[in-house]
Amino acid sequence: MADNEQAQIEFEAAAFRRLRDHLRERSDVQNIDLMNLAGFCRNCLSNWYAEAAAAAGAPIGKEAAREIVYGMPYDAWRARHQRDASPEAAASFAARTQAE
């Protein structure tokens, strides 16, 4: 059973890395769009990563976790890739968060 558990961990890690790399390549997809469509974004992934590290006894800071997900410091990614949200995207996000 241990081999199956280890294999599952490795497969899940590979899937995470593939998602992370895909999101790095798709910098045209804004976080607000991800939030509106899927209910999570790059920042959520970095928070989950930091939570997993802390649970394993190896806490990392928020900025370090974001750099793992974004592939660069968060402020650099924002300056390079982030655009202002469209009024429609902002309204959709506001409606979704008010409903929660």
PAKE-239240 format. One record per atom (N, C-alpha, C): atom name; y, z, x. Coordinates in nm, 4 decimals. Layout:
<tigus>
> CA | Y | Z | X
...
</tigus>
This chain:
<tigus>
> N | -0.1201 | 0.0000 | 0.0818
> CA | 0.0000 | 0.0000 | 0.0000
> C | 0.1257 | 0.0000 | 0.0856
> N | 0.1226 | 0.0698 | 0.1991
> CA | 0.2416 | 0.0786 | 0.2846
> C | 0.2859 | -0.0590 | 0.3313
> N | 0.1903 | -0.1456 | 0.3611
> CA | 0.2276 | -0.2803 | 0.4044
> C | 0.3008 | -0.3547 | 0.2934
> N | 0.2554 | -0.3373 | 0.1697
> CA | 0.3222 | -0.4016 | 0.0572
> C | 0.4629 | -0.3468 | 0.0380
> N | 0.4790 | -0.2169 | 0.0551
> CA | 0.6116 | -0.1560 | 0.0436
> C | 0.7045 | -0.2076 | 0.1530
> N | 0.6539 | -0.2160 | 0.2754
> CA | 0.7352 | -0.2668 | 0.3862
> C | 0.7712 | -0.4127 | 0.3636
> N | 0.6763 | -0.4908 | 0.3145
> CA | 0.7045 | -0.6315 | 0.2846
> C | 0.8127 | -0.6425 | 0.1781
> N | 0.8033 | -0.5591 | 0.0751
> CA | 0.9046 | -0.5620 | -0.0305
> C | 1.0424 | -0.5292 | 0.0263
> N | 1.0500 | -0.4289 | 0.1120
> CA | 1.1776 | -0.3926 | 0.1747
> C | 1.2323 | -0.5109 | 0.2548
> N | 1.1454 | -0.5761 | 0.3295
> CA | 1.1889 | -0.6906 | 0.4100
> C | 1.2347 | -0.8063 | 0.3225
> N | 1.1653 | -0.8314 | 0.2123
> CA | 1.2046 | -0.9396 | 0.1214
> C | 1.3385 | -0.9076 | 0.0553
> N | 1.3562 | -0.7834 | 0.0139
> CA | 1.4824 | -0.7433 | -0.0480
> C | 1.5978 | -0.7536 | 0.0516
> N | 1.5731 | -0.7139 | 0.1746
> CA | 1.6759 | -0.7252 | 0.2781
> C | 1.7112 | -0.8710 | 0.3035
> N | 1.6109 | -0.9570 | 0.3056
> CA | 1.6357 | -1.1003 | 0.3261
> C | 1.7155 | -1.1577 | 0.2095
> N | 1.6830 | -1.1154 | 0.0881
> CA | 1.7569 | -1.1635 | -0.0294
> C | 1.9018 | -1.1158 | -0.0234
> N | 1.9242 | -0.9905 | 0.0170
> CA | 2.0605 | -0.9401 | 0.0317
> C | 2.1380 | -1.0216 | 0.1345
> N | 2.0752 | -1.0453 | 0.2497
> CA | 2.1445 | -1.1222 | 0.3542
> C | 2.1777 | -1.2623 | 0.3057
> N | 2.0886 | -1.3225 | 0.2292
> CA | 2.1152 | -1.4569 | 0.1773
> C | 2.2305 | -1.4552 | 0.0777
> N | 2.2345 | -1.3563 | -0.0099
> CA | 2.3462 | -1.3426 | -0.1038
> C | 2.4761 | -1.3188 | -0.0277
> N | 2.4725 | -1.2273 | 0.0699
> CA | 2.5913 | -1.1990 | 0.1507
> C | 2.6422 | -1.3253 | 0.2192
> N | 2.5524 | -1.4004 | 0.2813
> CA | 2.5918 | -1.5219 | 0.3519
> C | 2.6435 | -1.6277 | 0.2551
> N | 2.5817 | -1.6369 | 0.1388
> CA | 2.6271 | -1.7330 | 0.0376
> C | 2.7700 | -1.6994 | -0.0059
> N | 2.7966 | -1.5720 | -0.0289
> CA | 2.9313 | -1.5321 | -0.0702
> C | 3.0326 | -1.5528 | 0.0423
> N | 2.9901 | -1.5373 | 0.1658
> CA | 3.0798 | -1.5651 | 0.2780
> C | 3.1163 | -1.7134 | 0.2812
> N | 3.0174 | -1.7999 | 0.2551
> CA | 3.0426 | -1.9446 | 0.2550
> C | 3.1265 | -1.9872 | 0.1349
> N | 3.1160 | -1.9156 | 0.0249
> CA | 3.1866 | -1.9524 | -0.0979
> C | 3.3127 | -1.8678 | -0.1141
> N | 3.3974 | -1.8728 | -0.0135
> CA | 3.5219 | -1.7958 | -0.0193
> C | 3.6149 | -1.8481 | -0.1288
> N | 3.5860 | -1.9673 | -0.1818
> CA | 3.6648 | -2.0194 | -0.2930
> C | 3.6394 | -1.9417 | -0.4221
> N | 3.5268 | -1.8737 | -0.4291
> CA | 3.4957 | -1.7926 | -0.5463
> C | 3.5635 | -1.6578 | -0.5284
> N | 3.6559 | -1.6283 | -0.6157
> CA | 3.7343 | -1.5063 | -0.6054
> C | 3.6573 | -1.3872 | -0.6635
> N | 3.6876 | -1.2684 | -0.6137
> CA | 3.6212 | -1.1477 | -0.6626
> C | 3.6415 | -1.1281 | -0.8120
> N | 3.7604 | -1.1570 | -0.8631
> CA | 3.7844 | -1.1377 | -1.0059
> C | 3.6958 | -1.2308 | -1.0885
> N | 3.6701 | -1.3511 | -1.0363
> CA | 3.5807 | -1.4430 | -1.1062
> C | 3.4382 | -1.3884 | -1.1080
> N | 3.3939 | -1.3334 | -0.9938
> CA | 3.2621 | -1.2710 | -0.9891
> C | 3.2535 | -1.1546 | -1.0868
> N | 3.3572 | -1.0720 | -1.0915
> CA | 3.3576 | -0.9579 | -1.1826
> C | 3.3513 | -1.0048 | -1.3280
> N | 3.4285 | -1.1070 | -1.3608
> CA | 3.4312 | -1.1556 | -1.4987
> C | 3.2982 | -1.2175 | -1.5392
> N | 3.2341 | -1.2870 | -1.4481
> CA | 3.1095 | -1.3567 | -1.4819
> C | 2.9845 | -1.2717 | -1.4636
> N | 2.9826 | -1.1896 | -1.3586
> CA | 2.8588 | -1.1201 | -1.3243
> C | 2.8702 | -0.9673 | -1.3280
> N | 2.9921 | -0.9160 | -1.3363
> CA | 3.0087 | -0.7715 | -1.3405
> C | 2.9995 | -0.7033 | -1.2056
> N | 3.0028 | -0.7816 | -1.0971
> CA | 3.0062 | -0.7251 | -0.9623
> C | 3.0785 | -0.8238 | -0.8722
> N | 3.1218 | -0.7742 | -0.7559
> CA | 3.1909 | -0.8603 | -0.6599
> C | 3.1542 | -0.8170 | -0.5185
> N | 3.2198 | -0.8762 | -0.4225
> CA | 3.1940 | -0.8425 | -0.2819
> C | 3.2217 | -0.6949 | -0.2544
> N | 3.3261 | -0.6414 | -0.3161
> CA | 3.3571 | -0.4996 | -0.2959
> C | 3.2465 | -0.4111 | -0.3516
> N | 3.1888 | -0.4500 | -0.4652
> CA | 3.0751 | -0.3752 | -0.5200
> C | 2.9603 | -0.3762 | -0.4200
> N | 2.9297 | -0.4925 | -0.3642
> CA | 2.8215 | -0.5009 | -0.2657
> C | 2.8482 | -0.4093 | -0.1472
> N | 2.9722 | -0.4083 | -0.1002
> CA | 3.0023 | -0.3225 | 0.0141
> C | 2.9916 | -0.1751 | -0.0242
> N | 3.0303 | -0.1395 | -0.1457
> CA | 3.0151 | -0.0009 | -0.1919
> C | 2.8676 | 0.0369 | -0.1998
> N | 2.7851 | -0.0528 | -0.2541
> CA | 2.6420 | -0.0254 | -0.2646
> C | 2.5799 | -0.0104 | -0.1257
> N | 2.6236 | -0.0932 | -0.0321
> CA | 2.5744 | -0.0845 | 0.1053
> C | 2.6097 | 0.0519 | 0.1645
> N | 2.7354 | 0.0931 | 0.1471
> CA | 2.7797 | 0.2224 | 0.2006
> C | 2.7037 | 0.3370 | 0.1350
> N | 2.6789 | 0.3272 | 0.0038
> CA | 2.6032 | 0.4313 | -0.0657
> C | 2.4601 | 0.4396 | -0.0127
> N | 2.3975 | 0.3251 | 0.0114
> CA | 2.2613 | 0.3235 | 0.0653
> C | 2.2582 | 0.3836 | 0.2056
> N | 2.3584 | 0.3508 | 0.2859
> CA | 2.3649 | 0.4065 | 0.4214
> C | 2.3811 | 0.5579 | 0.4159
> N | 2.4692 | 0.6051 | 0.3286
> CA | 2.4907 | 0.7497 | 0.3154
> C | 2.3637 | 0.8192 | 0.2675
> N | 2.2939 | 0.7579 | 0.1714
> CA | 2.1702 | 0.8169 | 0.1199
> C | 2.0625 | 0.8254 | 0.2280
> N | 2.0680 | 0.7331 | 0.3227
> CA | 1.9710 | 0.7328 | 0.4332
> C | 2.0152 | 0.8229 | 0.5488
> N | 2.1288 | 0.8894 | 0.5329
> CA | 2.1763 | 0.9801 | 0.6369
> C | 2.2543 | 0.9115 | 0.7479
> N | 2.3011 | 0.7885 | 0.7216
> CA | 2.3780 | 0.7135 | 0.8210
> C | 2.5065 | 0.6611 | 0.7570
> N | 2.5941 | 0.7524 | 0.7133
> CA | 2.7139 | 0.7077 | 0.6413
> C | 2.8026 | 0.6166 | 0.7257
> N | 2.8619 | 0.5202 | 0.6586
> CA | 2.9597 | 0.4321 | 0.7227
> C | 3.0842 | 0.4305 | 0.6351
> N | 3.1951 | 0.3967 | 0.6946
> CA | 3.3203 | 0.3946 | 0.6217
> C | 3.3326 | 0.2734 | 0.5309
> N | 3.4275 | 0.2826 | 0.4404
> CA | 3.4535 | 0.1756 | 0.3440
> C | 3.4872 | 0.0448 | 0.4138
> N | 3.5746 | 0.0498 | 0.5127
> CA | 3.6154 | -0.0730 | 0.5820
> C | 3.5003 | -0.1338 | 0.6622
> N | 3.4176 | -0.0494 | 0.7226
> CA | 3.3017 | -0.1004 | 0.7976
> C | 3.2035 | -0.1688 | 0.7035
> N | 3.1819 | -0.1105 | 0.5860
> CA | 3.0917 | -0.1715 | 0.4877
> C | 3.1486 | -0.3044 | 0.4385
> N | 3.2788 | -0.3080 | 0.4148
> CA | 3.3399 | -0.4337 | 0.3705
> C | 3.3274 | -0.5415 | 0.4779
> N | 3.3435 | -0.5048 | 0.6026
> CA | 3.3323 | -0.6038 | 0.7097
> C | 3.1905 | -0.6609 | 0.7177
> N | 3.0910 | -0.5786 | 0.6884
> CA | 2.9525 | -0.6270 | 0.6850
> C | 2.9369 | -0.7329 | 0.5760
> N | 2.9947 | -0.7096 | 0.4602
> CA | 2.9821 | -0.8032 | 0.3476
> C | 3.0713 | -0.9244 | 0.3666
> N | 3.1963 | -0.9044 | 0.4039
> CA | 3.2922 | -1.0150 | 0.4149
> C | 3.2771 | -1.0957 | 0.5433
> N | 3.2190 | -1.0355 | 0.6465
> CA | 3.2043 | -1.1055 | 0.7737
> C | 3.3293 | -1.1005 | 0.8594
> N | 3.4239 | -1.0227 | 0.8183
> CA | 3.5514 | -1.0040 | 0.8900
> C | 3.6208 | -0.8848 | 0.8259
> N | 3.7245 | -0.8322 | 0.8901
> CA | 3.7988 | -0.7239 | 0.8250
> C | 3.8509 | -0.7683 | 0.6880
> N | 3.8462 | -0.6770 | 0.5933
> CA | 3.8846 | -0.7075 | 0.4554
> C | 4.0262 | -0.7640 | 0.4464
> N | 4.1199 | -0.7044 | 0.5180
> CA | 4.2585 | -0.7539 | 0.5131
> C | 4.2687 | -0.8975 | 0.5636
> N | 4.1897 | -0.9316 | 0.6649
> CA | 4.1897 | -1.0693 | 0.7156
> C | 4.1328 | -1.1644 | 0.6112
> N | 4.0252 | -1.1239 | 0.5427
> CA | 3.9670 | -1.2086 | 0.4382
> C | 4.0679 | -1.2299 | 0.3257
> N | 4.1320 | -1.1215 | 0.2852
> CA | 4.2314 | -1.1327 | 0.1770
> C | 4.3435 | -1.2275 | 0.2154
> N | 4.3936 | -1.2144 | 0.3372
> CA | 4.5038 | -1.3010 | 0.3807
> C | 4.4608 | -1.4469 | 0.3870
> N | 4.3374 | -1.4707 | 0.4253
> CA | 4.2875 | -1.6067 | 0.4437
> C | 4.2397 | -1.6712 | 0.3136
> N | 4.1785 | -1.5927 | 0.2235
> CA | 4.1071 | -1.6526 | 0.1107
> C | 4.1528 | -1.6100 | -0.0278
> N | 4.2102 | -1.4926 | -0.0424
> CA | 4.2393 | -1.4427 | -0.1770
> C | 4.3620 | -1.5096 | -0.2356
> N | 4.3460 | -1.5521 | -0.3593
> CA | 4.4579 | -1.6109 | -0.4343
> C | 4.4934 | -1.5165 | -0.5481
> N | 4.6125 | -1.5361 | -0.6023
> CA | 4.6495 | -1.4604 | -0.7213
> C | 4.5569 | -1.5003 | -0.8351
> N | 4.5186 | -1.4034 | -0.9154
> CA | 4.4321 | -1.4315 | -1.0299
> C | 4.5095 | -1.5120 | -1.1329
> N | 4.4409 | -1.6022 | -1.1970
> CA | 4.5026 | -1.6766 | -1.3064
> C | 4.5289 | -1.5795 | -1.4212
> N | 4.6258 | -1.6104 | -1.5064
> CA | 4.6500 | -1.5221 | -1.6219
> C | 4.5241 | -1.5052 | -1.7080
> N | 4.4450 | -1.6113 | -1.7202
> CA | 4.3227 | -1.6043 | -1.7999
> C | 4.2211 | -1.5095 | -1.7367
> N | 4.2034 | -1.5206 | -1.6051
> CA | 4.1083 | -1.4343 | -1.5358
> C | 4.1530 | -1.2888 | -1.5423
> N | 4.2819 | -1.2652 | -1.5239
> CA | 4.3333 | -1.1278 | -1.5302
> C | 4.3158 | -1.0710 | -1.6700
> N | 4.3415 | -1.1499 | -1.7737
> CA | 4.3255 | -1.1023 | -1.9117
> C | 4.1787 | -1.0736 | -1.9422
> N | 4.0900 | -1.1591 | -1.8955
> CA | 3.9476 | -1.1382 | -1.9172
> C | 3.9004 | -1.0110 | -1.8493
> N | 3.9457 | -0.9887 | -1.7264
> CA | 3.9089 | -0.8694 | -1.6524
> C | 3.9617 | -0.7452 | -1.7228
> N | 4.0870 | -0.7499 | -1.7666
> CA | 4.1474 | -0.6350 | -1.8358
> C | 4.0724 | -0.6041 | -1.9649
> N | 4.0346 | -0.7068 | -2.0388
> CA | 3.9616 | -0.6860 | -2.1642
> C | 3.8241 | -0.6261 | -2.1372
> N | 3.7593 | -0.6743 | -2.0318
> CA | 3.6269 | -0.6241 | -1.9976
> C | 3.6325 | -0.4779 | -1.9542
> N | 3.7307 | -0.4442 | -1.8726
> CA | 3.7381 | -0.3067 | -1.8231
> C | 3.7827 | -0.2096 | -1.9324
> N | 3.8615 | -0.2552 | -2.0283
> CA | 3.9018 | -0.1682 | -2.1397
> C | 3.7847 | -0.1418 | -2.2322
> N | 3.6931 | -0.2381 | -2.2416
> CA | 3.5770 | -0.2234 | -2.3296
> C | 3.4743 | -0.1259 | -2.2722
> N | 3.4798 | -0.0997 | -2.1434
> CA | 3.3809 | -0.0115 | -2.0797
> C | 3.4080 | 0.1339 | -2.1052
</tigus>
